Amino acid sequence: MCGIVGYIGKEKALPRVLRGLKFLEVEEQKIIKLRFFAEKTQTETAEILNISQVQVSRKEKKALEKLKRYMRS
């Protein structure tokens, strides 16, 4: 989340990120929560969600782009 947090500052970032999660698909929300709040690796996230690490990577990238757009609005 460093890029997103750096965009608006740490003190305001978390509430906005949490609101932004609502705009993601359920699986994207799970990936972001596991990766950045539970600090799981992509491999660990993939095992938990029963998908491949490559799928986690792609979906994470897509979700982060959505969050960035939300944060800029």
Secondary structure, 3 states (H helix, E strand, C coil): CHHHHHHHCHHHHHHHHHHHHCCCCHHHHHHHHHHHHCCCCHHHHHHHHCCCHHHHHHHHHHHHHHHHHHHHC
